[in-house]
Amino acid sequence: MKEKSKIEIQLGEDERREIARFAATCARRVLPIFEAAYPNDQRPRDAIAEAEAFAAGDKRTATLRARAWAAYAAARETKDAAAANAAHAASHAAAAAYLHPLATPHQVKHVLGAAAHQALVLELEAGNDIAVGKEQLHWATNLASPAVRDVLRRLPLPPHGRGRFSELLNELDAQLRD
């Protein structure tokens, strides 16, 4: 059984807002792909809107957390891989507001999950073209503010899991830590 980290990092509310802004921008970029496949499902759109409201100064609320979980449920119910990853991006955007000040590899997903899913969505839409995924990581690297990079550098490296999402997450993490 893994032991949970008791080591805390410094993390301010303004930094959480900046991370939520970054994540919401990434998720909004691929929202049309989800909505084209599931035009009557508002859950990812609602999650992104709540993340954007938090980034703009609203408080973290039970509604924000519920919208994150609802977008996650939408992703799990989705049959289309690109649409599922777009919904996951929305879920990560809303969940970014709940980044914990703990030095655990899992927290990296709160920072970069939306961006990695966004890259994967566009890669899938381009017929699994890895070059498209790399272009999207470059776009996200340019989008990331100094605050996003600073918080990321306080966290341990993400785990090397299996699958393309993990590859993209680790690649983006490495680019942003440079």
C-alpha positions as a printed Julia matrix, in Angstrom:
178×3 Matrix{Float64}:
   0.0    0.0     0.0
   1.37   3.4    -0.95
   1.94   5.85    1.85
   0.34   9.22    1.31
   2.62  12.23    1.31
   2.43  14.42    4.37
   4.74  16.95    2.75
   2.87  20.13    1.91
   3.78  22.62   -0.76
   3.09  26.31   -0.72
  -0.07  26.95   -2.75
  -2.08  30.15   -2.86
  -5.63  30.72   -4.02
  -4.4   32.94   -6.88
  -2.24  30.05   -8.07
  -5.22  27.69   -7.97
  -7.16  30.21  -10.03
  -4.36  30.45  -12.59
  -4.21  26.66  -12.88
  -8.0   26.54  -13.31
  -7.78  29.22  -16.02
  -5.11  27.2   -17.86
  -7.1   23.97  -17.55
 -10.39  25.57  -18.62
  -8.77  27.15  -21.68
  -7.43  23.73  -22.71
 -10.77  22.01  -22.11
 -12.82  24.66  -23.92
 -10.67  24.13  -27.0
 -11.99  20.57  -27.43
 -15.52  21.03  -26.08
 -16.98  21.26  -29.63
 -15.79  17.71  -30.28
 -17.77  16.39  -27.32
 -20.8   18.5   -28.2
 -20.79  17.32  -31.83
 -21.07  13.73  -30.61
 -23.43  14.46  -27.68
 -25.24  17.72  -28.43
 -27.77  17.33  -25.6
 -25.23  16.67  -22.84
 -24.3   19.91  -21.09
 -22.16  18.38  -18.32
 -18.72  19.14  -19.8
 -19.81  22.67  -20.8
 -21.12  23.3   -17.28
 -17.88  22.03  -15.72
 -15.78  24.35  -17.88
 -18.06  27.3   -17.1
 -17.7   26.66  -13.36
 -13.91  26.39  -13.71
 -13.83  29.68  -15.6
 -15.98  31.33  -12.92
 -13.59  30.12  -10.22
 -10.61  31.37  -12.24
 -12.33  34.77  -12.5
 -12.76  35.05   -8.74
 -15.76  32.98   -7.66
 -15.39  30.75   -4.61
 -14.87  27.01   -4.7
 -18.31  25.55   -4.16
 -20.09  22.23   -3.94
 -21.49  23.04   -7.38
 -17.99  23.26   -8.84
 -17.06  19.88   -7.37
 -20.36  18.36   -8.56
 -19.79  19.68  -12.08
 -16.33  18.1   -12.13
 -17.83  14.73  -11.18
 -20.67  15.15  -13.68
 -18.22  15.75  -16.53
 -16.28  12.69  -15.38
 -19.5   10.67  -15.52
 -20.15  11.99  -19.03
 -16.7   10.78  -20.08
 -17.34   7.32  -18.68
 -20.71   7.07  -20.45
 -19.27   8.13  -23.8
 -18.57   5.56  -26.49
 -16.4    7.81  -28.67
 -12.76   8.06  -27.51
 -12.24  11.68  -28.61
 -15.49  12.82  -27.0
 -14.64  10.91  -23.81
 -11.26  12.62  -23.59
 -12.89  16.01  -24.19
 -15.23  15.33  -21.25
 -12.25  14.24  -19.15
 -10.56  17.55  -20.01
 -13.64  19.38  -18.73
 -13.65  17.3   -15.56
  -9.97  18.09  -14.94
 -10.64  21.78  -15.53
 -13.27  21.9   -12.8
 -11.19  19.69  -10.51
  -8.18  22.0   -10.88
  -9.72  24.26   -8.25
  -9.28  21.41   -5.79
  -5.54  20.99   -6.23
  -4.27  19.93   -2.81
  -1.09  21.43   -1.36
   0.43  17.96   -1.08
   3.65  16.86   -2.75
   2.2   13.82   -4.51
   2.56  12.78   -8.16
  -1.25  12.58   -8.44
  -1.54  16.35   -7.99
   0.23  16.81  -11.35
  -2.98  15.55  -13.0
  -4.89  18.43  -11.42
  -2.44  20.83  -13.05
  -1.93  19.18  -16.44
  -4.77  16.69  -16.92
  -6.95  18.98  -19.02
  -4.04  19.9   -21.29
  -2.98  16.27  -21.8
  -6.56  15.21  -22.59
  -6.94  18.16  -24.96
  -3.82  17.06  -26.86
  -5.1   13.5   -27.0
  -8.51  14.59  -28.33
  -6.98  16.47  -31.24
  -4.51  13.66  -31.91
  -7.38  11.16  -32.07
  -9.39  13.48  -34.33
  -6.38  13.6   -36.68
  -6.37   9.81  -37.02
  -3.91   9.14  -34.17
  -1.36  11.52  -35.66
   1.32  11.82  -32.96
   2.62  15.01  -34.57
  -0.72  16.68  -33.79
  -0.42  15.67  -30.14
   3.07  17.15  -29.99
   1.81  20.38  -31.58
  -0.89  20.6   -28.91
   1.67  20.1   -26.15
   3.67  22.96  -27.65
   0.5   25.09  -27.67
  -0.18  24.23  -24.0
   3.44  24.95  -23.07
   3.09  28.43  -24.56
  -0.25  28.92  -22.79
   1.05  27.97  -19.34
   1.76  31.03  -17.21
   4.75  31.36  -14.88
   2.4   30.56  -11.97
   1.39  27.23  -13.54
   5.05  26.34  -14.1
   6.05  27.39  -10.58
   3.39  25.24   -8.92
   4.29  22.29  -11.14
   7.94  22.54  -10.11
   6.92  22.18   -6.44
   5.36  18.81   -7.17
   7.12  15.48   -7.73
   7.25  14.04  -11.23
   4.08  12.32  -12.43
   4.0    8.53  -12.53
   4.78   6.82  -15.82
   1.54   5.0   -16.46
   0.43   3.13  -19.52
  -1.32   4.62  -22.49
  -1.12   7.7   -24.64
  -2.65  10.03  -22.03
   0.17   9.19  -19.62
   2.78   9.71  -22.34
   1.35  13.13  -23.18
   1.08  14.11  -19.51
   4.71  13.19  -18.86
   5.91  14.92  -22.02
   4.07  18.12  -21.13
   5.34  17.95  -17.56
   8.94  17.71  -18.82
   8.45  20.66  -21.2
   6.99  22.87  -18.48
   9.7   22.06  -15.94
  12.49  23.15  -18.33
